[in-house]
Amino acid sequence: MRYHNITKDDMLNGDGLRVVLWVSGCTHKCKNCHNPVTWDIHGGLEFDKEAKGELFEALGQPYISGITFSGGDPLHPANCVDVAALIHEIREKFPQKTIWLYTGFCWDEVNTLEAVRNADVLVDGPYIEKLNDPKIHWRGSSNQRVIDVKESLEKNRVVLHCD
């Protein structure tokens, strides 16, 4: 897996103060995407031992609520296995931290993936410029949903994290 940045004190990509891992690779290429530099699966840096150490050190801070995976797309086929393994490791080491995933895929396309099933919140769907609404929280366009993963899996239907 490759990544572009680790943001250590983010308040825009999920609830609370978060760490964000911006992964490389996106096939959606949404018009006027806020982060097109992350589209190239070969771009950025290798997510190596040092990067993981930096990420875990940031997550270990008591004021950090959790981690958000964004990009690019953490659910790009080339990222899924590595993201799932990293989520599993984070769950074990930081069980009190929440895990958010942003993806351009829709819930029905990805709800069986291990990475999704072990996350707390999934923000799904492509960014659609004509549906942009600066008043909504945690998403760029109104077609995107902030989904409570655990409840959605239990009830076998999409349950929103918030309205």
C-alpha positions as CSV (number, residue, x, y, z in Angstrom):
1,M,0.0,0.0,0.0
2,R,1.1,3.5,-0.7
3,Y,0.0,6.8,1.0
4,H,0.3,10.5,0.6
5,N,0.0,11.9,4.1
6,I,-0.8,11.2,7.7
7,T,-2.7,14.1,9.2
8,K,-2.4,14.0,13.0
9,D,-5.0,16.5,14.3
10,D,-8.0,16.5,11.9
11,M,-11.5,17.7,12.7
12,L,-13.1,17.5,9.3
13,N,-13.0,13.8,8.4
14,G,-15.1,12.3,11.2
15,D,-16.2,13.0,14.7
16,G,-13.7,14.2,17.3
17,L,-10.1,14.9,16.8
18,R,-8.7,12.3,14.3
19,V,-5.7,10.9,12.6
20,V,-6.2,10.6,8.8
21,L,-4.3,8.2,6.5
22,W,-4.5,9.4,2.9
23,V,-3.9,6.4,0.8
24,S,-3.0,6.3,-2.9
25,G,-5.2,4.9,-5.6
26,C,-8.6,5.8,-6.8
27,T,-10.5,4.6,-9.9
28,H,-13.5,6.9,-9.4
29,K,-11.7,10.2,-10.5
30,C,-14.7,12.3,-9.4
31,K,-14.9,15.7,-11.2
32,N,-13.4,18.4,-9.0
33,C,-12.3,15.9,-6.4
34,H,-10.6,17.7,-3.4
35,N,-7.6,15.4,-3.6
36,P,-6.8,14.3,-7.2
37,V,-3.1,13.9,-6.3
38,T,-4.0,10.7,-4.6
39,W,-5.6,9.0,-7.6
40,D,-2.4,7.3,-8.9
41,I,-2.0,3.9,-7.2
42,H,1.8,4.2,-7.6
43,G,1.9,7.8,-6.2
44,G,3.0,8.9,-2.8
45,L,5.1,6.9,-0.4
46,E,5.3,3.2,0.6
47,F,3.4,2.6,3.8
48,D,6.4,1.0,5.6
49,K,7.4,0.3,9.2
50,E,8.3,3.9,9.8
51,A,5.0,5.2,8.5
52,K,3.1,2.6,10.6
53,G,5.1,3.8,13.7
54,E,4.2,7.4,13.0
55,L,0.5,6.5,12.6
56,F,0.4,4.4,15.8
57,E,2.2,7.1,17.8
58,A,-0.4,9.7,16.7
59,L,-3.2,7.2,17.4
60,G,-1.8,6.6,20.9
61,Q,-2.4,10.2,22.0
62,P,-5.3,10.3,24.5
63,Y,-7.1,13.2,22.8
64,I,-7.3,11.4,19.5
65,S,-10.8,9.9,18.9
66,G,-9.8,7.5,16.1
67,I,-8.5,7.1,12.6
68,T,-10.0,7.9,9.3
69,F,-8.9,6.2,6.1
70,S,-9.3,8.5,3.0
71,G,-7.5,9.1,-0.1
72,G,-7.6,8.2,-2.9
73,D,-9.8,5.3,-2.0
74,P,-8.9,2.9,0.8
75,L,-11.1,0.3,-0.8
76,H,-9.3,0.5,-4.2
77,P,-8.7,-3.2,-5.1
78,A,-5.0,-2.8,-4.6
79,N,-5.5,-1.4,-1.0
80,C,-8.2,-3.7,0.4
81,V,-6.1,-6.4,1.9
82,D,-3.5,-4.0,3.5
83,V,-6.2,-1.7,4.8
84,A,-8.1,-4.6,6.3
85,A,-4.9,-5.9,8.0
86,L,-4.1,-2.4,9.4
87,I,-7.7,-2.0,10.7
88,H,-7.4,-5.3,12.5
89,E,-4.1,-4.3,14.1
90,I,-5.6,-0.9,15.1
91,R,-8.6,-2.6,16.6
92,E,-6.3,-4.8,18.7
93,K,-4.0,-2.0,19.8
94,F,-6.5,0.8,20.2
95,P,-9.9,-0.8,20.9
96,Q,-11.4,2.5,22.2
97,K,-10.6,4.4,19.0
98,T,-13.2,4.6,16.2
99,I,-12.4,3.7,12.6
100,W,-13.9,5.7,9.7
101,L,-13.6,4.8,6.0
102,Y,-14.2,7.1,3.0
103,T,-14.9,5.4,-0.3
104,G,-16.3,6.3,-3.7
105,F,-18.0,2.9,-3.8
106,C,-21.5,2.4,-2.5
107,W,-22.5,0.3,0.5
108,D,-24.0,-2.5,-1.6
109,E,-20.7,-2.9,-3.5
110,V,-18.4,-3.1,-0.4
111,N,-20.4,-4.2,2.7
112,T,-18.9,-7.7,2.5
113,L,-15.3,-6.5,2.5
114,E,-13.3,-7.2,5.7
115,A,-12.1,-3.6,5.9
116,V,-15.7,-2.4,5.9
117,R,-17.0,-5.0,8.3
118,N,-14.4,-4.0,10.9
119,A,-14.9,-0.2,10.6
120,D,-17.3,1.8,12.7
121,V,-18.4,4.3,10.0
122,L,-18.4,4.2,6.2
123,V,-18.9,7.4,4.1
124,D,-19.9,5.9,0.8
125,G,-20.5,7.1,-2.8
126,P,-18.7,9.2,-5.3
127,Y,-18.4,12.9,-5.0
128,I,-20.9,14.5,-7.4
129,E,-20.1,18.2,-7.9
130,K,-23.7,19.3,-8.7
131,L,-24.8,17.8,-5.3
132,N,-22.1,19.6,-3.3
133,D,-23.5,21.1,-0.1
134,P,-21.1,22.9,2.2
135,K,-23.7,22.7,5.1
136,I,-23.5,18.9,5.4
137,H,-21.1,17.3,7.8
138,W,-18.3,14.8,6.9
139,R,-19.2,14.5,3.2
140,G,-18.8,16.5,0.1
141,S,-22.1,15.9,-1.8
142,S,-25.6,15.0,-0.6
143,N,-25.6,11.6,-2.3
144,Q,-22.9,10.4,0.0
145,R,-24.0,8.7,3.2
146,V,-22.4,8.5,6.7
147,I,-23.3,4.9,7.6
148,D,-23.1,3.2,11.0
149,V,-21.5,-0.1,9.9
150,K,-22.3,-2.3,12.9
151,E,-26.0,-1.4,13.0
152,S,-26.3,-1.7,9.2
153,L,-24.8,-5.2,9.3
154,E,-27.0,-6.2,12.2
155,K,-30.2,-4.9,10.6
156,N,-29.2,-5.9,7.1
157,R,-30.1,-2.4,5.8
158,V,-28.3,0.9,5.7
159,V,-28.5,2.8,9.1
160,L,-27.1,6.3,9.1
161,H,-24.6,7.3,11.7
162,C,-26.3,10.7,11.8
163,D,-28.6,12.8,9.6
